[in-house]
């Protein structure tokens, strides 16, 4: 089944055109554009006009690709930025004619559950039957989901008329307003932040995570999967990629030592200097420091020595949901 999914986030807009068969998502197009729709929304609770226009122009281009692809089903999902912006629904209504897709503003819990399903669908080989944390670090919010993979699935493509693998549903989900754009705007006054700003951010993130996740949930987790731009950017930087290579990023394991190394580098650099480093996508240079902070604190909270990075994420989860009807 051909599906089209657009994910409209705080820092970036993303497009997936794919075929879904046997519970597997096969990419035709997967594209990301940093539009920073959420600029200033944390403070104003309304969209910035320039950010809205950047995003509208991006989605007009996506709309042309969707029309050419002619999917059987499609959906635009909006996340933290449009949960917060009072004028978010009106903005989405204005997009409908250009994009020709229905839209839905996801709750944080829905976003976490769909990201969990998408992440597990992208794991190669037979999944380990152990409690898995999926963490999605976005621009406005961070989603955490914990559950056990449902068991091995047939490799793609599945045999005709085969039964799809059971869907992956988490037993714990939460959504926290500690996304990288939000943290950067709230807490990092100077560039780079001084020691006081850094300690305040570190304490805030650590306390927010600890309050949201019960000790029993933390203790059960045996492995972690990291999603979205912070994690993929960290892998690209670690590998020194000047040209992004999805095949090298997907499945790469980042250790706590990798996160600490990145923090040491980024904390000493201005945003402009970070932007000149290998692997740092334009539009992420000012927020990657907050992202690494969140990633490290999540790993510490769940006592994970390492986390596996996945390119399969919320887009895949929505695609699977559309195909399932």
SULNORQUI-V31222 format. One record per residue. RES is the residue in three letters. SS is DSSP state (2 for helix, 1 for strand, 0 for the rest). OMEGA is omega in whole degrees, 0 to 359 (none if undefined). Layout:
BEGIN
[[RES;SS;OMEGA] [RES;SS;OMEGA]]
END
This chain:
BEGIN
[[UNK;0;179] [UNK;1;181] [UNK;1;175] [UNK;1;179] [UNK;1;171] [UNK;1;177] [UNK;1;182] [UNK;1;185] [UNK;0;183] [UNK;0;182] [UNK;0;186] [UNK;1;170] [UNK;1;184] [UNK;1;181] [UNK;1;171] [UNK;1;168] [UNK;1;190] [UNK;1;167] [UNK;1;179] [UNK;1;180] [UNK;1;177] [UNK;0;180] [UNK;0;180] [UNK;1;179] [UNK;1;179] [UNK;1;183] [UNK;1;164] [UNK;1;175] [UNK;1;171] [UNK;1;190] [UNK;1;178] [UNK;1;177] [UNK;1;177] [UNK;1;180] [UNK;0;181] [UNK;0;177] [UNK;0;184] [UNK;0;180] [UNK;0;176] [UNK;0;183] [UNK;2;179] [UNK;2;181] [UNK;2;187] [UNK;2;186] [UNK;0;175] [UNK;0;181] [UNK;0;173] [UNK;0;186] [UNK;2;181] [UNK;2;179] [UNK;2;178] [UNK;2;180] [UNK;2;176] [UNK;2;183] [UNK;2;179] [UNK;2;180] [UNK;2;177] [UNK;2;183] [UNK;2;174] [UNK;2;176] [UNK;2;176] [UNK;2;182] [UNK;2;178] [UNK;2;178] [UNK;2;178] [UNK;2;181] [UNK;2;179] [UNK;2;182] [UNK;2;179] [UNK;0;182] [UNK;0;174] [UNK;0;179] [UNK;1;179] [UNK;1;181] [UNK;1;167] [UNK;1;175] [UNK;1;178] [UNK;1;187] [UNK;0;194] [UNK;2;186] [UNK;2;182] [UNK;2;165] [UNK;2;185] [UNK;2;188] [UNK;0;181] [UNK;0;181] [UNK;0;180] [UNK;2;180] [UNK;2;178] [UNK;2;177] [UNK;2;180] [UNK;2;178] [UNK;2;180] [UNK;2;180] [UNK;2;191] [UNK;2;183] [UNK;2;182] [UNK;2;187] [UNK;2;179] [UNK;0;174] [UNK;0;170] [UNK;0;181] [UNK;1;177] [UNK;1;172] [UNK;1;182] [UNK;0;166] [UNK;0;177] [UNK;2;181] [UNK;2;176] [UNK;2;179] [UNK;2;181] [UNK;2;182] [UNK;2;179] [UNK;2;176] [UNK;2;178] [UNK;2;180] [UNK;2;180] [UNK;2;181] [UNK;2;182] [UNK;2;179] [UNK;2;183] [UNK;0;181] [UNK;0;182] [UNK;0;179] [UNK;0;178] [UNK;0;182] [UNK;0;174] [UNK;0;180] [UNK;0;180] [UNK;0;184] [UNK;1;187] [UNK;1;172] [UNK;1;170] [UNK;1;180] [UNK;1;181] [UNK;1;181] [UNK;1;181] [UNK;0;180] [UNK;0;181] [UNK;0;185] [UNK;0;176] [UNK;1;179] [UNK;1;176] [UNK;1;176] [UNK;1;180] [UNK;1;177] [UNK;1;180] [UNK;1;178] [UNK;0;187] [UNK;0;180] [UNK;0;184] [UNK;0;178] [UNK;0;177] [UNK;0;179] [UNK;0;178] [UNK;0;359] [UNK;0;180] [UNK;0;176] [UNK;0;179] [UNK;0;178] [UNK;0;178] [UNK;0;179] [UNK;0;179] [UNK;0;177] [UNK;0;178] [UNK;0;182] [UNK;0;180] [UNK;0;180] [UNK;0;180] [UNK;0;176] [UNK;0;179] [UNK;1;174] [UNK;1;169] [UNK;1;179] [UNK;1;186] [UNK;1;181] [UNK;0;178] [UNK;0;177] [UNK;0;192] [UNK;2;177] [UNK;2;180] [UNK;2;180] [UNK;2;182] [UNK;2;180] [UNK;2;183] [UNK;2;198] [UNK;2;182] [UNK;0;184] [UNK;0;179] [UNK;0;183] [UNK;0;2] [UNK;0;179] [UNK;0;177] [UNK;0;186] [UNK;2;181] [UNK;2;178] [UNK;2;181] [UNK;2;181] [UNK;2;178] [UNK;2;179] [UNK;2;180] [UNK;2;180] [UNK;2;180] [UNK;2;180] [UNK;2;182] [UNK;2;181] [UNK;2;181] [UNK;2;179] [UNK;2;182] [UNK;2;180] [UNK;2;186] [UNK;2;188] [UNK;0;181] [UNK;0;180] [UNK;2;180] [UNK;2;177] [UNK;2;180] [UNK;2;186] [UNK;2;184] [UNK;2;187] [UNK;0;180] [UNK;0;181] [UNK;1;182] [UNK;1;176] [UNK;1;181] [UNK;1;183] [UNK;1;168] [UNK;0;195] [UNK;2;178] [UNK;2;184] [UNK;2;181] [UNK;2;177] [UNK;2;178] [UNK;2;177] [UNK;2;180] [UNK;2;178] [UNK;2;180] [UNK;2;183] [UNK;0;179] [UNK;0;184] [UNK;0;172] [UNK;0;173] [UNK;0;185] [UNK;0;179] [UNK;0;184] [UNK;2;182] [UNK;2;178] [UNK;2;183] [UNK;2;184] [UNK;0;179] [UNK;0;179] [UNK;0;181] [UNK;1;174] [UNK;1;178] [UNK;1;173] [UNK;2;178] [UNK;2;177] [UNK;2;180] [UNK;2;179] [UNK;2;177] [UNK;2;180] [UNK;2;179] [UNK;2;180] [UNK;2;180] [UNK;2;187] [UNK;2;182] [UNK;2;181] [UNK;0;189] [UNK;0;169] [UNK;0;176] [UNK;2;180] [UNK;2;179] [UNK;2;177] [UNK;2;181] [UNK;2;179] [UNK;0;181] [UNK;0;177] [UNK;0;173] [UNK;0;183] [UNK;0;182] [UNK;0;175] [UNK;0;184] [UNK;0;178] [UNK;0;187] [UNK;0;182] [UNK;0;184] [UNK;0;184] [UNK;2;179] [UNK;2;177] [UNK;2;179] [UNK;2;179] [UNK;2;177] [UNK;2;180] [UNK;2;181] [UNK;2;180] [UNK;2;182] [UNK;2;175] [UNK;2;179] [UNK;2;178] [UNK;2;182] [UNK;2;183] [UNK;0;178] [UNK;0;178] [UNK;0;177] [UNK;0;182] [UNK;1;179] [UNK;1;181] [UNK;1;183] [UNK;1;182] [UNK;0;171] [UNK;0;175] [UNK;0;191] [UNK;0;181] [UNK;2;178] [UNK;2;181] [UNK;2;178] [UNK;2;178] [UNK;2;178] [UNK;2;178] [UNK;2;179] [UNK;2;178] [UNK;2;181] [UNK;2;180] [UNK;2;179] [UNK;0;none]]
END
